[in-house]
Amino acid sequence: MASRELTPHRAGFVSLVGRANVGKSSLLNRLVGEKLAIVSSRPQTTRNRITGILTRPHAQIVLVDTPGIHAPAGKLGRIMLTTVQRALEDVDAVCLVAEATEPPEQPDENVLKMLASVRQPVFCCLNKVDLVTPKTRILPLIAAYERRHPFAAILPVSAVDGTNLARLEDLITAVLPPSPPLFPPGVTTDQPETFFVAEALREKIFQLTRAEIPYACAVRTEELRERDEGKGLYIRATIFVEQDSQKGIVIGGGGRMLKAIGSAARAGLEAFFGIKVFLDLRVEVRKHWRRDDRALREFGIMLIS
């Protein structure tokens, strides 16, 4: 058998799809080894298509995280669903991410229908297997998915403890086409730094506020520049809400909520950039931005072909 050094280098795109809260973003972060996608226990946290680049000496896997598949509500919901549909096109493989804890009699039929027209290899990743005891409990679920789609492989995995992720990486690599690397070494995403600033703030809004507030918020990074001779980073960002009452909640009494959001986001951003961050936040009202095409483009929530 040829040694790995003699086999051709492989590279390609792989979409991660599945319903909300199954752990697609956590899986992306674990595989890439860096926090690129925000994580929340609430559904529909991911709005955009987020790319994570996994580079090895023999292969480069470009992972595409997508919004959770759901019944679309409103213009924003329809854009998110179309983003998922487009992420199934022009890729080299697809990973359906589902929960290892779900009842075997209830595989998500809406997700499976979307895969019916996919001609590329599709892997089924049953995530959160670390929560299943004993492991034999997952066998009926594996059988249920085997009956519903000709998957290239069905693999119990865990984004928490890394179970079977090396195996998943090998399986994906085997179906990618021979190709030189698509991105330079050391690059982990094709998104700009301003995008990750906005996502870090959105994550803390999801974690610290309640009810409709997280879904009514959008974030735009206004300015990002070095200061103190490259020892620090100055970031100015605006949080947009749809109503005056929401603005009051995000700011909080005496500005306490906004300070909490900024403090929590700053810690993550300093870890991401590796230098001290100075964060300047303000909150503005943009009425009904989720129904406004111009606002959706302005806030970076757009269809990516």
ZIQUI-V317601 format. One record per pair of residues at least 12 apart in sequence whose C-alpha atoms are under 8 Angstrom apart, sorted by sequence separation. I is the first residue (numbers start at 0). J is the second residue. If there is no record, write none. Layout:
# ZIQUI-V317601
i=[I | I]
j=[J | J]
This chain:
# ZIQUI-V317601
i=[24 | 50 | 51 | 68 | 141 | 201 | 222 | 223 | 265 | 24 | 25 | 36 | 50 | 51 | 66 | 67 | 154 | 221 | 222 | 265 | 24 | 35 | 49 | 50 | 66 | 220 | 221 | 222 | 48 | 49 | 68 | 201 | 220 | 221 | 35 | 48 | 49 | 66 | 67 | 201 | 220 | 221 | 48 | 65 | 66 | 201 | 219 | 220 | 261 | 47 | 48 | 65 | 200 | 218 | 219 | 20 | 46 | 47 | 218 | 219 | 261 | 20 | 31 | 45 | 46 | 198 | 218 | 219 | 20 | 24 | 31 | 45 | 65 | 197 | 217 | 218 | 20 | 31 | 44 | 45 | 197 | 216 | 217 | 19 | 20 | 28 | 30 | 43 | 63 | 197 | 216 | 217 | 257 | 19 | 27 | 43 | 196 | 215 | 216 | 42 | 215 | 216 | 93 | 95 | 97 | 99 | 194 | 215 | 92 | 93 | 94 | 95 | 96 | 97 | 98 | 99 | 100 | 123 | 128 | 129 | 193 | 36 | 91 | 92 | 93 | 94 | 95 | 96 | 97 | 98 | 99 | 100 | 121 | 122 | 123 | 125 | 127 | 128 | 129 | 212 | 84 | 88 | 90 | 91 | 92 | 93 | 94 | 95 | 96 | 97 | 98 | 99 | 121 | 122 | 123 | 124 | 125 | 126 | 127 | 128 | 87 | 92 | 94 | 96 | 98 | 100 | 120 | 121 | 122 | 123 | 124 | 125 | 126 | 127 | 129 | 193 | 99 | 100 | 120 | 121 | 122 | 123 | 124 | 125 | 126 | 127 | 129 | 47 | 99 | 122 | 124 | 125 | 126 | 127 | 250 | 46 | 115 | 129 | 212 | 249 | 48 | 128 | 27 | 47 | 48 | 103 | 104 | 111 | 246 | 27 | 100 | 103 | 106 | 111 | 212 | 246 | 48 | 99 | 102 | 103 | 106 | 246 | 101 | 104 | 197 | 24 | 103 | 23 | 99 | 208 | 243 | 23 | 68 | 232 | 234 | 236 | 238 | 240 | 242 | 231 | 232 | 233 | 234 | 235 | 236 | 237 | 238 | 239 | 240 | 241 | 242 | 230 | 231 | 232 | 233 | 234 | 235 | 236 | 237 | 238 | 239 | 240 | 241 | 242 | 230 | 231 | 232 | 233 | 234 | 235 | 236 | 237 | 238 | 239 | 240 | 241 | 231 | 233 | 237 | 239 | 240 | 241 | 13 | 15 | 19 | 20 | 241 | 8 | 9 | 10 | 11 | 12 | 13 | 14 | 15 | 16 | 18 | 19 | 240 | 8 | 9 | 10 | 11 | 12 | 13 | 14 | 15 | 16 | 18 | 19 | 207 | 7 | 8 | 9 | 10 | 11 | 12 | 13 | 14 | 15 | 16 | 17 | 18 | 19 | 6 | 10 | 12 | 14 | 16 | 17 | 18 | 16 | 4 | 207 | 3 | 120 | 99 | 204 | 203 | 200 | 203 | 200 | 203 | 202 | 200 | 199 | 16 | 199 | 199 | 14 | 196 | 14 | 23 | 22 | 215 | 21 | 22 | 14 | 21 | 22 | 13 | 16 | 21 | 12 | 13 | 14 | 15 | 16 | 17 | 18 | 11 | 12 | 13 | 14 | 15 | 16 | 17 | 18 | 92 | 219 | 11 | 12 | 13 | 14 | 15 | 16 | 17 | 218 | 13 | 15 | 217 | 92 | 91 | 92 | 91 | 91 | 18 | 18 | 17 | 22 | 21 | 22 | 60 | 60 | 59 | 58 | 59 | 58 | 59 | 29 | 29 | 52 | 54 | 26 | 54 | 26 | 29 | 25 | 25 | 30 | 52 | 53 | 52 | 22 | 51 | 52 | 51 | 50 | 51 | 50 | 50 | 49 | 35 | 33 | 31 | 44 | 35 | 37 | 44 | 10 | 36 | 37 | 9 | 39 | 11 | 38 | 41 | 10 | 11 | 37 | 9 | 10 | 39 | 9 | 10 | 11 | 39 | 9 | 10 | 8 | 9 | 10 | 7 | 8 | 9 | 10 | 11 | 7 | 8 | 9 | 10 | 8 | 75 | 74 | 75 | 73 | 74 | 73 | 85 | 85 | 75 | 82 | 81 | 82 | 78 | 78 | 34 | 47 | 46 | 47 | 48]
j=[36 | 62 | 63 | 80 | 153 | 213 | 234 | 235 | 277 | 37 | 38 | 49 | 63 | 64 | 79 | 80 | 167 | 234 | 235 | 278 | 38 | 49 | 63 | 64 | 80 | 234 | 235 | 236 | 63 | 64 | 83 | 216 | 235 | 236 | 51 | 64 | 65 | 82 | 83 | 217 | 236 | 237 | 65 | 82 | 83 | 218 | 236 | 237 | 278 | 65 | 66 | 83 | 218 | 236 | 237 | 39 | 65 | 66 | 237 | 238 | 280 | 40 | 51 | 65 | 66 | 218 | 238 | 239 | 41 | 45 | 52 | 66 | 86 | 218 | 238 | 239 | 42 | 53 | 66 | 67 | 219 | 238 | 239 | 42 | 43 | 51 | 53 | 66 | 86 | 220 | 239 | 240 | 280 | 43 | 51 | 67 | 220 | 239 | 240 | 67 | 240 | 241 | 119 | 121 | 123 | 125 | 220 | 241 | 119 | 120 | 121 | 122 | 123 | 124 | 125 | 126 | 127 | 150 | 155 | 156 | 220 | 64 | 119 | 120 | 121 | 122 | 123 | 124 | 125 | 126 | 127 | 128 | 149 | 150 | 151 | 153 | 155 | 156 | 157 | 240 | 113 | 117 | 119 | 120 | 121 | 122 | 123 | 124 | 125 | 126 | 127 | 128 | 150 | 151 | 152 | 153 | 154 | 155 | 156 | 157 | 117 | 122 | 124 | 126 | 128 | 130 | 150 | 151 | 152 | 153 | 154 | 155 | 156 | 157 | 159 | 223 | 130 | 131 | 151 | 152 | 153 | 154 | 155 | 156 | 157 | 158 | 160 | 79 | 131 | 154 | 156 | 157 | 158 | 159 | 282 | 79 | 148 | 162 | 245 | 282 | 82 | 162 | 62 | 82 | 83 | 139 | 140 | 147 | 282 | 64 | 137 | 140 | 143 | 148 | 249 | 283 | 86 | 137 | 140 | 141 | 144 | 284 | 140 | 143 | 236 | 64 | 143 | 64 | 140 | 249 | 284 | 65 | 110 | 274 | 276 | 278 | 280 | 282 | 284 | 274 | 275 | 276 | 277 | 278 | 279 | 280 | 281 | 282 | 283 | 284 | 285 | 274 | 275 | 276 | 277 | 278 | 279 | 280 | 281 | 282 | 283 | 284 | 285 | 286 | 275 | 276 | 277 | 278 | 279 | 280 | 281 | 282 | 283 | 284 | 285 | 286 | 277 | 279 | 283 | 285 | 286 | 287 | 60 | 62 | 66 | 67 | 288 | 56 | 57 | 58 | 59 | 60 | 61 | 62 | 63 | 64 | 66 | 67 | 288 | 57 | 58 | 59 | 60 | 61 | 62 | 63 | 64 | 65 | 67 | 68 | 256 | 57 | 58 | 59 | 60 | 61 | 62 | 63 | 64 | 65 | 66 | 67 | 68 | 69 | 57 | 61 | 63 | 65 | 67 | 68 | 69 | 68 | 57 | 260 | 57 | 174 | 155 | 260 | 260 | 260 | 263 | 261 | 264 | 264 | 264 | 264 | 83 | 267 | 268 | 86 | 268 | 87 | 96 | 96 | 289 | 96 | 97 | 90 | 97 | 98 | 90 | 93 | 98 | 90 | 91 | 92 | 93 | 94 | 95 | 96 | 90 | 91 | 92 | 93 | 94 | 95 | 96 | 97 | 171 | 298 | 91 | 92 | 93 | 94 | 95 | 96 | 97 | 298 | 94 | 96 | 298 | 174 | 174 | 175 | 175 | 176 | 107 | 110 | 110 | 126 | 126 | 127 | 171 | 172 | 172 | 172 | 180 | 180 | 181 | 158 | 159 | 182 | 184 | 157 | 185 | 158 | 161 | 158 | 159 | 164 | 186 | 187 | 187 | 158 | 187 | 188 | 188 | 188 | 189 | 189 | 190 | 190 | 188 | 187 | 187 | 202 | 195 | 198 | 205 | 172 | 198 | 199 | 172 | 202 | 175 | 202 | 205 | 175 | 176 | 202 | 175 | 176 | 205 | 176 | 177 | 178 | 206 | 177 | 178 | 177 | 178 | 179 | 177 | 178 | 179 | 180 | 181 | 178 | 179 | 180 | 181 | 180 | 289 | 289 | 290 | 289 | 290 | 290 | 303 | 304 | 295 | 302 | 302 | 303 | 301 | 302 | 271 | 300 | 300 | 301 | 303]
